[in-house]
Amino acid sequence: MSTDMQAKQPIMTARNVDVFYGKKQAIDNVSLDIPENQITALIGPSGCGKSTFLRCFNRMNDTIQICRVKGDIQFAGQDIYDPKVDVVALRSRIGMVFQKANPFPKSIFDNVAYGPRIHSLSESKDHLEDIVITSLKRAGLYDEVSDRLDEPGTSLSGGQQQRLCIARAIAVDPQIILMDEPCSALDPIATAIIEELMDSMKEKYTIVIVTHSMQQAARVSQQTAFFHLGELVESGDTEAIFTNPEQERTQNYISGRIG
Amino acid sequence: MPDYLLTTSPQMAKRHARHTRFQWYGRIAIGISISFMLLMFTAIFFRGIGAFQKTMVAVDVQFTESQIDPSGARDATSLKQANYKPILLQGLQQVIPGATERRDRNNLYKILSNGAAFDLGERVANNPDLIGTSERVWVAASSEVDLYVKGKIDPEEIPEELRRLKDQDIAWVEILRASGQIKKKFNTAFFTSGDSRNPEMAGILSAALGSFFSLLICFLIAFPLGILTAVYLEEYAKKSRLTDIIEVNINNLAAVPSIVFGLLGLAIFLNFFNLPRSTPLVGGMVLALMTLPTIIIASRSILRSVPQATRDAALGLGASKTQTTFHHVVPLAMPGMLTGTILGMARALGETAPLLMIGMVAFIVDVPKGVTDVATALPVQIFLWADSPEKGFVELTSAAIMVLLTFLILMNIFAVYLRKKLERRW
């Protein structure tokens, strides 16, 4: 399995990335490859910079005025921090699901249709409907909401809202989906559903997930990167990291001695 | 088992006492403020309620052609301007004999409003066929008679020499009353005419329309400017020394006394740009200057309360900054921004000082038809009437205050309604 993985060209590469909030350095010289059609988990204790690092991939850190990113991050061979890069286009290729489900205060249909609408992805009303239904199906939500697409997205349960957000991200047809602790506010059943969903999604998408749950990382990911205090301590096959970590800090974290 | 839940320690009792005491402080404070408010409202109500009624006198008028239209031309203008005083007087003399002396005749005529003759003129001009007939006509009584009929002048209490309405006038009024020629009716003139020197003819329409036009201009200027400023400062501008300075100055502007804005309007709009004086156009512009900081501050705090998650969601989907702002943030903030605007405008509606500076304090009889017609505003009208010496203006002042307060309350209710109607949970 591991030889098969190494053979694939990484879809995203980060080299020597530093991130600063004002004068404070949040990420220190991190290099990481994201292999295509796999799930990469970023784990580490709170405040270790894993979310900050994730937000570099679709330049969400741009919205924070004091945040500066240094280093080289390439998506499909293109430097995403190149001044010529259109952030809007980048984010339509790299979708994001946030920690707290954040559906728009609009109908379920409009939530999913918003992305295709602003990117003019649909040729007709029927086509748009098609995109919405396909996306909801891929997010495993369609059967639950098919008869109430015009009800507000905020009326759904927490787990359903998070799947609605995944459907919304899928609707734009991205290549990569970034997930920032998508299950941290969900109960175990809703979490299990989303984990199952992620597993089926990796056929079509590359997923990078930030999680503070080591069990979740072990369950869903093929690659794991362990962050500590803004540094990338260790990365590699999930199985190897959890069974035979090279670094002592990783060992300590997964055995629960730091965190 | 010991009853832990039932035993109280001295500390517990003290805590409960403090709790109860504090509740009572609050209740007393609310009680005091409500009673002051009620006192104010009842005082205004009982003073002003009389103004909504008006005393009318019935006069049997003979529209003799030789008096009204000796030429027989039936020309509307000359019919209007004909001298109706003699025929009104003749009508009164039929009921009140003995007033034949010149002085008595003048006093008798003073029972009627100055407007009575105009009223007859209108009537005849509209219907020239009246000439040659006789008819019982109800015309407005003078303000003094009006006050006496409403019981606001007590002849027992005020000695004759201090009254405008002498004992003889009162006797005449009583004769008229006895013959059923005096009645009170709803004072439509108060809502349909402009200001007048005669309290019984003065109305609020001119001032109300002046206020309406001013607020319209104020809204058209302050709302878009305020919203756009707030959106730019909150969503687009990078925090820097410049935005800090702008922020501090907007907060300072909100605290500037309104008369200063009036002076600014006088210096810039009137003297520099030569815009027409005393008009709702300039009044509205001055009020807009005054309302802008309020709208900006309210809108910014509403924009700030829109959750970052909503912006992240849109940005994460690849929406541009402008799409995020106008598809998601502004619609969410709009009810709050509208509420802030309406409350700011409600304040502007009650503002007098800046309007005084730009000349909206003039005595305006005509009802304004547009924003460039000279006009006055409701609070200024109240100020003008409160300043008038005639006793009849006292109740008019209170009535005008009631109208103004009604408008303010309606605007506030509208603001609450908008908020409830448009608000969506995030």
Contacts between the chains, C-beta under 8 A, distances in Angstrom:
chain1	res1	chain2	res2	distance
A	58	B	316	6.8
A	60	B	312	6.9
A	60	B	315	6.7
A	60	B	316	6.6
A	63	B	311	7.2
A	63	B	312	7.5
A	63	B	315	6.3
A	65	B	238	6.0
A	65	B	239	6.1
A	88	B	318	5.0
A	88	B	319	7.4
A	88	B	320	5.3
A	89	B	318	7.2
A	90	B	318	7.7
A	91	B	315	6.8
A	91	B	316	6.3
A	91	B	317	6.9
A	91	B	318	3.9
A	92	B	317	7.5
A	92	B	318	3.6
A	95	B	316	6.7
A	95	B	317	7.0
A	96	B	312	7.7
A	96	B	316	3.8
A	98	B	309	6.5
A	98	B	312	5.9
A	98	B	313	7.0
A	98	B	316	7.1
A	100	B	309	5.9
A	102	B	307	7.5
A	102	B	309	3.8
A	102	B	310	6.4
A	102	B	312	6.6
A	102	B	313	4.4
A	103	B	313	7.5
A	104	B	310	6.9
A	104	B	313	6.4
A	104	B	314	7.5
A	104	B	328	6.3
A	105	B	310	7.9
A	105	B	332	6.8
A	105	B	424	4.6
A	105	B	425	6.9
A	105	B	426	5.9
A	114	B	314	7.6
A	114	B	317	6.5
A	114	B	319	7.8
A	114	B	327	7.6
A	115	B	317	4.3
A	115	B	318	6.9
A	118	B	317	7.2
A	118	B	318	7.1
A	118	B	319	5.4
A	118	B	323	5.7
A	118	B	327	7.7
A	119	B	318	6.3
A	152	B	424	8.0
A	154	B	425	6.4
A	154	B	426	7.6
A	165	B	313	7.3
A	168	B	313	7.7
A	168	B	317	6.7
A	169	B	316	7.3
A	169	B	317	7.1
A	172	B	317	5.9
A	172	B	318	6.3
